[in-house]
């Protein structure tokens, strides 16, 4: 099983990757391991704390690698965007739509991806994030929408730019909500696809979220200054009850030594124990939370 993924959420990255600029198609981009490797780890820093949150883009990569079939019915309806009037709803659903954009992009659903990008632009405008992206991005997106590797590079660049923009402009609470919305949608996709076509890698990834969920609850609590997020925190704590029933054991494996580079890689595998009832409750709770977010 894979270790926890940690990065500033793709939803923020995709939403604001419009800040990336360039005029030529990236035909042979250099992609860092952290961008596309579901086993890699990054960290999101809020104030003086490091928060570990899985990247929905990397989750989408895992879903594709596990041969999970594409299911458009799982995506948030584009027509709902006009219903999100509060900053709370706009930010959470920016995370949701950003994750959906990552999902359709990984599965090369190019025409649908452009529709999700257009919807995301509407939300970024309503949230006052216009300054984070460049108007030339749409043409760049269109030119590279058939090149998954190029899209990975664009997204990777956007992680840094979106993170810096939101935090430097004292928009940390918005950043946190976008991140959490992306995680919720990512988990919703994983749970549903695992239910439709059971896959051990996806199940392992779902089970790994125990510590991530603790992180999310802490992050939400830290930025819940006016008590407006109380219901979401309560729901997350309810979800945590079921995740706490999952058992994960680590078995160490023989290290791999590379004589040429004189490096040794420590290895281990993890064994997940989760009964079907607990998994069903997790699925139901995720669906309930996601339902409240997108309503």
C-alpha positions as CSV (number, residue, x, y, z in Angstrom):
1,X,0.0,0.0,0.0
2,X,1.1,3.5,-0.6
3,X,2.1,6.1,2.0
4,X,0.1,9.2,2.6
5,X,0.1,11.8,-0.2
6,X,0.7,15.3,0.9
7,X,0.4,18.5,-1.1
8,X,-1.5,21.6,-1.4
9,X,-4.7,20.4,-3.1
10,X,-5.0,20.3,-6.8
11,X,-8.3,22.1,-6.7
12,X,-6.5,25.3,-5.8
13,X,-3.7,24.4,-8.3
14,X,-6.0,23.8,-11.2
15,X,-8.3,26.7,-10.4
16,X,-5.4,29.1,-10.3
17,X,-3.0,27.4,-12.8
18,X,-4.2,30.1,-15.1
19,X,-1.4,32.1,-13.6
20,X,1.0,29.9,-15.6
21,X,2.1,31.5,-18.8
22,X,3.6,30.4,-22.0
23,X,3.0,30.3,-25.7
24,X,4.3,27.0,-26.9
25,X,2.9,23.6,-26.4
26,X,4.9,21.6,-23.8
27,X,5.7,18.5,-26.0
28,X,8.4,17.0,-23.9
29,X,7.9,18.4,-20.4
30,X,10.1,17.5,-17.4
31,X,7.8,16.2,-14.8
32,X,8.9,16.0,-11.2
33,X,8.2,12.7,-9.4
34,X,6.0,14.5,-6.8
35,X,3.6,15.6,-9.5
36,X,2.6,12.2,-10.9
37,X,3.8,9.5,-8.5
38,X,0.9,8.4,-6.2
39,X,3.6,7.3,-3.7
40,X,5.3,10.7,-3.4
41,X,4.8,13.3,-0.7
42,X,4.7,17.0,-0.4
43,X,3.6,19.3,2.4
44,X,1.1,22.2,2.7
45,X,2.2,24.9,5.2
46,X,-0.4,27.1,7.0
47,X,1.2,29.6,9.3
48,X,3.7,27.6,11.4
49,X,2.0,24.2,10.9
50,X,2.6,21.5,8.2
51,X,-0.6,19.9,7.1
52,X,-0.6,16.6,5.2
53,X,-3.4,16.4,2.6
54,X,-3.6,14.1,-0.3
55,X,-3.6,15.6,-3.8
56,X,-6.8,14.9,-5.8
57,X,-4.6,14.9,-9.0
58,X,-2.5,12.1,-7.6
59,X,-5.6,10.3,-6.5
60,X,-6.9,10.6,-10.1
61,X,-3.6,9.2,-11.4
62,X,-4.1,6.3,-9.0
63,X,-7.7,5.7,-10.2
64,X,-6.5,5.7,-13.8
65,X,-3.6,3.3,-13.0
66,X,-5.9,0.9,-11.2
67,X,-8.0,0.7,-14.4
68,X,-11.0,2.2,-12.8
69,X,-13.5,3.1,-15.5
70,X,-14.3,6.8,-16.1
71,X,-17.7,7.7,-14.7
72,X,-19.0,11.2,-15.6
73,X,-22.1,10.7,-13.4
74,X,-20.0,11.1,-10.3
75,X,-18.9,14.7,-11.2
76,X,-20.6,17.7,-9.6
77,X,-23.2,19.2,-12.0
78,X,-21.8,22.3,-13.8
79,X,-25.3,24.0,-13.6
80,X,-25.0,24.2,-9.8
81,X,-22.3,26.8,-9.9
82,X,-24.8,29.6,-9.7
83,X,-26.3,28.3,-6.5
84,X,-23.1,28.9,-4.5
85,X,-23.5,32.4,-3.1
86,X,-21.6,32.4,0.2
87,X,-17.8,32.5,0.3
88,X,-17.9,29.2,2.3
89,X,-19.8,27.4,-0.5
90,X,-17.8,29.0,-3.3
91,X,-14.5,28.0,-1.8
92,X,-15.5,24.4,-1.0
93,X,-17.0,23.9,-4.5
94,X,-13.9,25.4,-6.1
95,X,-12.2,22.5,-4.5
96,X,-14.8,20.1,-5.8
97,X,-14.8,21.4,-9.3
98,X,-11.0,21.6,-9.3
99,X,-10.8,17.9,-8.4
100,X,-13.4,17.0,-11.1
101,X,-11.2,18.9,-13.6
102,X,-8.2,16.9,-12.6
103,X,-10.2,13.7,-12.9
104,X,-11.6,14.4,-16.4
105,X,-8.1,15.7,-17.5
106,X,-6.4,12.5,-16.4
107,X,-9.0,10.5,-18.3
108,X,-8.5,12.8,-21.4
109,X,-12.1,14.0,-21.5
110,X,-10.9,17.2,-23.2
111,X,-14.2,18.8,-24.2
112,X,-15.6,18.2,-20.7
113,X,-12.4,19.5,-19.1
114,X,-12.9,22.9,-20.9
115,X,-16.4,23.1,-19.5
116,X,-15.1,22.5,-16.0
117,X,-12.4,25.1,-16.5
118,X,-15.0,27.7,-17.6
119,X,-17.0,26.9,-14.5
120,X,-14.0,27.2,-12.3
121,X,-13.2,30.6,-13.8
122,X,-16.6,31.8,-12.7
123,X,-16.0,30.8,-9.1
124,X,-12.5,32.3,-9.0
125,X,-14.0,35.6,-10.2
126,X,-16.7,35.5,-7.6
127,X,-14.1,34.8,-4.9
128,X,-12.0,37.8,-6.1
129,X,-9.1,35.6,-7.3
130,X,-8.8,37.2,-10.7
131,X,-5.3,38.4,-9.9
132,X,-4.0,34.9,-9.5
133,X,-4.3,33.9,-13.2
134,X,-3.4,35.1,-16.6
135,X,-6.0,35.6,-19.4
136,X,-3.8,33.8,-21.8
137,X,-4.1,30.5,-20.0
138,X,-7.3,29.3,-21.7
139,X,-5.6,29.1,-25.1
140,X,-2.7,27.3,-23.4
141,X,-5.0,24.9,-21.8
142,X,-6.7,24.2,-25.1
143,X,-3.4,23.6,-26.9
144,X,-2.2,21.2,-24.3
145,X,-5.5,19.5,-23.3
146,X,-4.6,16.4,-25.3
147,X,-1.1,16.1,-23.7
148,X,-1.5,14.7,-20.2
149,X,2.2,15.2,-19.4
150,X,2.0,18.9,-20.3
151,X,-1.1,19.3,-18.1
152,X,0.8,17.8,-15.2
153,X,3.5,20.4,-15.7
154,X,0.9,23.2,-15.8
155,X,-0.7,21.9,-12.6
156,X,2.7,21.5,-10.8
157,X,3.5,25.1,-11.5
158,X,0.1,26.2,-10.3
159,X,0.6,24.5,-6.9
160,X,3.3,27.0,-6.0
161,X,1.7,30.1,-7.5
162,X,-1.8,29.5,-6.1
163,X,-0.5,28.7,-2.7
164,X,1.6,31.8,-2.6
165,X,-1.1,34.0,-3.9
166,X,-3.8,33.0,-1.4
167,X,-1.5,33.1,1.6
168,X,0.3,36.3,0.7
169,X,-3.1,38.0,0.3
170,X,-4.3,36.8,3.7
171,X,-6.8,34.4,2.2
172,X,-5.8,31.4,4.2
173,X,-9.3,30.4,5.3
174,X,-10.4,30.4,1.6
175,X,-7.3,28.3,0.8
176,X,-8.2,25.8,3.6
177,X,-11.7,25.4,2.4
178,X,-10.7,24.9,-1.2
179,X,-8.2,22.2,0.0
180,X,-10.8,20.5,2.1
181,X,-13.4,20.6,-0.7
182,X,-10.9,18.9,-3.0
183,X,-10.2,16.2,-0.5
184,X,-13.9,15.5,0.0
185,X,-14.5,15.2,-3.8
186,X,-11.4,13.0,-4.2
187,X,-12.6,10.7,-1.5
188,X,-16.1,10.6,-3.0
189,X,-14.7,9.5,-6.3
190,X,-12.4,6.9,-4.8
191,X,-15.2,5.4,-2.6
192,X,-17.7,5.2,-5.4
193,X,-15.3,3.7,-7.9
194,X,-14.1,1.2,-5.4
195,X,-17.7,0.2,-4.7
196,X,-18.4,-0.2,-8.4
197,X,-15.1,-2.1,-9.1
198,X,-13.3,-3.2,-6.0
199,X,-9.6,-2.5,-6.2
200,X,-7.1,-3.2,-3.5
201,X,-4.9,-0.1,-4.3
202,X,-7.9,2.2,-4.1
203,X,-9.1,0.5,-0.9
204,X,-5.7,1.0,0.6
205,X,-5.6,4.6,-0.3
206,X,-9.0,5.2,1.3
207,X,-7.9,3.5,4.4
208,X,-4.8,5.6,4.6
209,X,-6.8,8.7,5.2
210,X,-7.1,8.2,9.0
211,X,-4.2,10.6,9.7
212,X,-5.2,12.9,6.9
213,X,-8.7,13.3,8.4
214,X,-7.1,14.3,11.7
215,X,-5.2,16.9,9.8
216,X,-8.3,18.2,8.1
217,X,-10.2,18.5,11.4
218,X,-7.2,20.4,12.9
219,X,-7.0,22.7,9.9
220,X,-10.7,23.5,9.9
221,X,-10.7,24.1,13.6
222,X,-7.8,26.5,13.3
223,X,-9.5,28.7,10.8
224,X,-13.1,28.4,12.1
225,X,-12.9,31.9,13.6
226,X,-16.6,32.7,13.6
227,X,-18.0,29.2,14.1
228,X,-19.3,29.1,10.6
229,X,-17.7,25.7,9.9
230,X,-19.1,24.0,13.0
231,X,-21.4,21.6,11.0
232,X,-18.6,20.6,8.7
233,X,-16.2,19.9,11.6
234,X,-18.9,17.8,13.3
235,X,-19.4,15.8,10.2
236,X,-15.7,15.2,9.8
237,X,-15.5,14.1,13.4
238,X,-18.3,11.7,12.7
239,X,-16.4,10.3,9.7
240,X,-13.3,10.0,11.9
241,X,-15.2,7.6,14.2
242,X,-15.3,5.1,11.4
243,X,-11.8,5.7,10.2
244,X,-10.5,5.0,13.7
245,X,-11.8,1.4,13.3
246,X,-9.4,0.7,10.5
247,X,-6.2,-1.2,11.4
248,X,-3.0,-0.6,9.4
249,X,0.1,-2.8,10.1
250,X,3.6,-2.2,8.7
251,X,5.8,-5.0,7.5
252,X,9.4,-4.0,6.8
253,X,11.0,-5.5,3.6
254,X,14.6,-6.0,2.7
255,X,16.3,-2.7,1.7
256,X,17.3,-2.1,-1.9
257,X,20.9,-1.0,-2.5
258,X,22.1,0.7,-5.7
259,X,25.9,0.1,-5.9
260,X,26.3,2.6,-8.7
261,X,24.7,5.5,-6.8
262,X,25.8,4.2,-3.4
263,X,22.3,4.6,-2.1
264,X,20.0,2.4,0.0
265,X,16.2,2.5,-0.2
266,X,14.3,1.4,2.9
267,X,11.1,-0.4,2.1
268,X,8.0,-1.5,3.8
269,X,4.5,-2.7,2.9
270,X,1.3,-2.0,4.8
271,X,-1.6,-4.4,5.4
272,X,-5.0,-2.8,5.8
273,X,-7.7,-4.4,7.9
274,X,-11.2,-2.9,7.4
275,X,-14.4,-4.9,7.6
276,X,-17.2,-4.4,5.0
277,X,-19.6,-2.7,7.5
278,X,-17.0,0.0,8.4
279,X,-16.2,0.6,4.7
280,X,-19.9,0.9,4.0
281,X,-20.3,3.5,6.8
282,X,-17.3,5.4,5.5
283,X,-18.8,5.4,2.0
284,X,-22.2,6.6,3.3
285,X,-20.6,9.4,5.5
286,X,-18.5,10.7,2.6
287,X,-21.5,10.8,0.3
288,X,-23.5,12.6,3.0
289,X,-20.8,15.2,3.6
290,X,-20.2,15.7,-0.1
291,X,-24.0,16.1,-0.6
292,X,-24.1,19.0,1.9
293,X,-21.1,20.6,0.2
294,X,-22.6,20.7,-3.3
295,X,-26.2,21.3,-2.4
